[in-house]
Amino acid sequence: MNKLINTTKATLLLLSLGVAINVMAAGSSETLSANTDRKSVISMQKGAQTFMNYCAACHSMQYMRYDAMVEFLEIPAEIVEKNLMFSGDQITDHITNNVPEKAALDWFGKVPPDLTLVARVRGVDWLYTFLKSYYTDSNRPFGVNNTLFTDVGMPHVLAPLQGTQIKTNAAFELQTKIEQANLALAKAQKEGNSSEVDTQRAIITEATAAISDLKTSNTYFEIAEAGSLSAEEYDVLVRDLVNFLDFAGEPNKLERHALGIKVILFLLVFFFLSYFLKKEYWRDVH
């Protein structure tokens, strides 16, 4: 009996962890909706091109092979070998790069992470928001910062495409308002002034909601210096790149889903057959 109870508890724990992971992957209120389409082969093909041209110099995909792009993305092998392979000798090699770890540590402060599973860990909404949240910050080594990943060590490699982005006056004012309210809140908590604590918390909540509205409406940032792409074109490029990163985490995801539906249908049919067979066997048993 105790063994059954322990097994039940373990099962419930695993289910709760699964729910928590799904919630984390879905993103938070700070993230924008990526609206990627795993069925769009063209989108993932364009994303593969962007990744290999702008990301692969520093980031590897050591758990995926080049030929996955041939098999699942319908890119001819000769095109992959000629235009998308910058390391490795064979199309069956894993996607790596030639940046020495010591050099990466010197340049960025840490080795750039492998991105094969980044979409499964962070979620597509997080990645999409991250790539659209760089802004100018003269206090950072590369001159940029990121609102979603504060003090990120990665430079904005897509800046030539997007352009130089800065916070709007409205965003700056709201951020200043939150900072001042946090200081006032700390002071009120120290003095035990509960009324002032509630007031400052309300100010922070209201300003945070306003910032979220600015981000959703794409008015949190403004372009100070234009890049080679328009805002709409850059948005499409980022979606395609995120779509490819999502693909890289599980290239056969669509096949797995299709197979899963077939298995469930088979089990349903088998269940009804078994049920009626059982009724036939036990029909004359009283």
C-alpha positions in Angstrom: 0.0 0.0 0.0 2.8 2.4 0.9 4.5 1.6 -2.3 1.4 2.5 -4.3 1.0 5.8 -2.4 4.7 6.7 -3.0 4.3 5.8 -6.7 1.2 8.0 -6.9 3.0 10.9 -5.2 5.9 10.6 -7.7 3.5 10.6 -10.6 1.8 13.7 -9.4 5.1 15.4 -8.8 6.2 14.6 -12.4 2.9 15.9 -13.8 3.3 19.2 -11.8 6.8 19.6 -13.0 5.6 19.1 -16.6 3.0 21.8 -16.1 5.6 24.2 -14.7 8.0 23.6 -17.6 5.2 24.2 -20.1 4.3 27.5 -18.4 7.9 28.6 -18.4 8.3 27.6 -22.1 5.2 29.6 -23.0 6.9 32.7 -21.8 5.8 35.5 -19.3 4.0 38.7 -19.6 7.3 40.4 -20.6 7.5 38.4 -23.9 5.9 39.0 -27.2 4.2 36.4 -29.3 6.5 34.9 -31.9 3.6 33.4 -34.0 6.0 31.0 -35.7 4.8 28.3 -38.1 6.6 24.9 -38.0 4.8 23.9 -41.1 6.4 26.7 -43.2 9.4 25.1 -44.8 10.2 28.4 -46.6 10.3 30.3 -43.2 12.7 27.7 -41.7 14.9 27.8 -44.9 15.3 31.6 -44.5 15.9 31.1 -40.8 18.7 28.6 -41.6 20.3 31.1 -43.9 20.2 33.9 -41.2 21.6 31.6 -38.6 24.5 30.4 -40.7 25.4 33.9 -41.8 25.0 35.8 -38.5 25.0 33.3 -35.6 27.1 30.3 -36.6 30.4 32.2 -36.3 30.1 32.1 -32.5 27.3 29.7 -31.7 27.3 26.0 -32.6 24.5 23.4 -33.1 26.5 20.4 -32.1 23.4 18.2 -31.6 22.2 18.7 -35.2 23.8 17.6 -38.5 23.9 19.6 -41.7 22.0 16.9 -43.5 18.9 17.6 -41.3 18.4 20.7 -43.4 18.4 18.5 -46.5 16.0 15.9 -45.1 13.5 18.1 -43.3 13.9 21.6 -44.9 14.1 20.3 -48.5 17.3 22.3 -49.2 19.4 20.6 -51.9 22.6 19.0 -50.5 24.8 21.0 -52.9 23.4 24.3 -51.7 24.0 23.3 -48.1 27.6 22.3 -48.9 28.3 25.5 -50.9 26.4 28.2 -49.0 25.6 26.9 -45.5 28.6 24.9 -44.4 31.4 26.9 -42.8 32.9 24.1 -40.7 33.1 20.4 -41.1 34.1 18.3 -44.0 31.0 16.2 -44.7 27.4 17.1 -44.8 26.8 14.4 -42.1 29.0 16.4 -39.7 27.5 18.2 -36.7 27.1 22.0 -37.0 30.1 23.4 -35.0 32.3 26.5 -35.3 36.0 27.2 -35.1 36.1 29.7 -32.3 38.6 28.7 -29.7 37.1 28.6 -26.2 39.9 30.8 -24.8 39.3 33.4 -27.5 35.6 33.3 -26.8 36.2 33.9 -23.0 38.4 36.9 -23.8 35.9 38.4 -26.2 32.6 37.8 -24.4 33.5 36.8 -20.9 32.0 33.3 -21.4 31.8 30.8 -24.2 28.7 31.4 -26.4 26.2 28.6 -25.7 25.2 25.9 -28.1 21.9 26.8 -29.6 20.5 23.4 -30.6 18.1 23.2 -27.8 17.7 26.9 -26.9 14.1 27.1 -28.2 13.1 24.1 -26.1 14.7 25.7 -23.0 13.7 29.3 -23.5 10.6 29.1 -25.7 10.1 30.7 -29.1 8.4 33.8 -27.6 11.4 34.5 -25.3 13.8 34.2 -28.3 11.7 36.4 -30.5 11.4 39.1 -27.8 15.1 38.8 -27.0 16.1 39.5 -30.6 13.9 42.6 -30.7 14.9 44.0 -27.3 18.4 45.3 -27.9 19.0 49.0 -27.3 21.9 51.4 -27.2 23.7 51.5 -23.8 27.1 53.3 -23.7 27.9 51.7 -20.4 28.1 48.2 -21.9 31.3 46.8 -23.5 29.6 46.4 -26.9 27.5 49.5 -26.6 24.2 47.7 -26.3 22.0 46.2 -23.7 18.8 44.1 -23.7 15.6 44.7 -21.7 14.8 41.0 -21.5 18.3 39.8 -20.7 19.9 42.7 -18.7 23.6 43.1 -19.1 23.8 40.4 -21.8 27.3 39.7 -23.0 26.2 39.1 -26.6 26.6 41.9 -29.1 23.7 42.8 -31.3 24.8 40.9 -34.4 21.6 41.8 -36.3 22.1 45.6 -35.8 23.2 46.2 -39.4 19.7 44.8 -40.4 17.6 46.3 -37.7 19.5 49.5 -37.1 20.3 51.3 -33.8 17.5 51.1 -31.3 16.8 53.4 -28.3 14.1 53.7 -25.7 11.3 56.1 -26.5 10.7 59.1 -24.1 7.6 57.4 -22.8 9.5 54.2 -22.0 12.3 56.1 -20.3 9.9 58.1 -18.2 8.0 55.0 -17.1 11.3 53.2 -16.2 12.4 56.2 -14.2 9.1 56.2 -12.4 9.5 52.6 -11.5 13.1 53.2 -10.2 11.9 56.1 -8.0 9.0 54.2 -6.7 11.2 51.3 -5.8 13.4 53.6 -3.7 10.3 55.1 -2.0 9.0 51.6 -1.4 12.2 50.5 0.3 12.1 53.7 2.5 8.5 53.1 3.4 9.1 49.5 4.3 12.0 50.5 6.5 9.9 53.1 8.3 6.9 50.7 8.6 4.6 53.1 6.7 2.1 50.6 5.3 0.0 53.2 3.5 3.0 54.5 1.6 4.0 50.9 0.8 0.6 50.3 -0.9 0.9 53.6 -2.8 4.3 52.8 -4.2 3.4 49.3 -5.1 0.4 50.6 -7.0 2.6 53.0 -8.9 5.0 50.2 -9.8 2.2 47.9 -10.9 0.6 50.7 -13.1 3.9 51.7 -14.7 4.9 48.1 -15.3 1.5 47.5 -17.1 2.1 50.6 -19.2 5.5 49.4 -20.2 4.0 46.1 -21.2 1.5 48.0 -23.4 4.3 49.9 -25.0 6.2 46.7 -25.9 3.1 45.0 -27.2 2.3 48.0 -29.5 6.0 48.2 -30.6 6.3 51.8 -29.2 8.8 50.9 -26.4 11.8 51.5 -28.8 12.4 53.7 -31.7 15.0 53.5 -34.4 17.7 56.1 -34.0 19.7 55.0 -37.0 18.1 52.9 -39.7 19.4 49.5 -40.8 19.1 47.8 -44.1 15.7 46.4 -43.3 12.4 48.0 -42.5 10.7 47.3 -39.2 8.3 44.8 -40.9 11.1 43.1 -42.8 13.2 42.7 -39.6 10.2 41.3 -37.8 9.8 38.6 -40.5 13.5 37.8 -40.4 13.5 37.3 -36.6 10.4 35.1 -36.8 12.1 33.0 -39.5 15.3 32.7 -37.4 13.3 31.7 -34.3 11.3 29.2 -36.4 14.6 27.6 -37.5 15.9 27.5 -33.9 12.6 25.8 -32.9 13.1 23.3 -35.7 16.7 22.6 -34.6 15.6 21.5 -31.2 13.4 18.7 -32.6 13.6 18.3 -36.4 11.1 15.5 -36.5 8.5 17.2 -34.3 5.8 17.2 -37.0 6.4 13.6 -37.8 6.2 12.7 -34.1 2.9 14.6 -33.8 1.4 12.9 -36.9 2.5 9.5 -35.6 1.0 10.3 -32.2 -2.4 11.0 -33.7 -2.3 7.7 -35.6 -1.3 5.8 -32.4 -4.2 7.4 -30.4 -6.7 6.6 -33.2 -5.4 3.0 -33.2 -5.8 2.7 -29.4 -9.3 4.1 -29.6 -10.3 1.6 -32.2 -8.6 -1.2 -30.3 -10.4 -0.1 -27.1 -13.8 -0.3 -28.7 -13.0 -3.7 -30.2 -11.8 -5.0 -26.9 -14.8 -3.6 -25.1 -17.3 -5.3 -27.4 -15.3 -8.5 -27.3 -15.4 -8.5 -23.5 -19.2 -8.0 -23.6 -19.5 -11.0 -26.0 -17.4 -13.2 -23.7 -19.2 -12.3 -20.6 -22.7 -12.1 -22.1 -23.8 -15.5 -20.7 -22.0 -15.2 -17.4 -24.3 -14.4 -14.5 
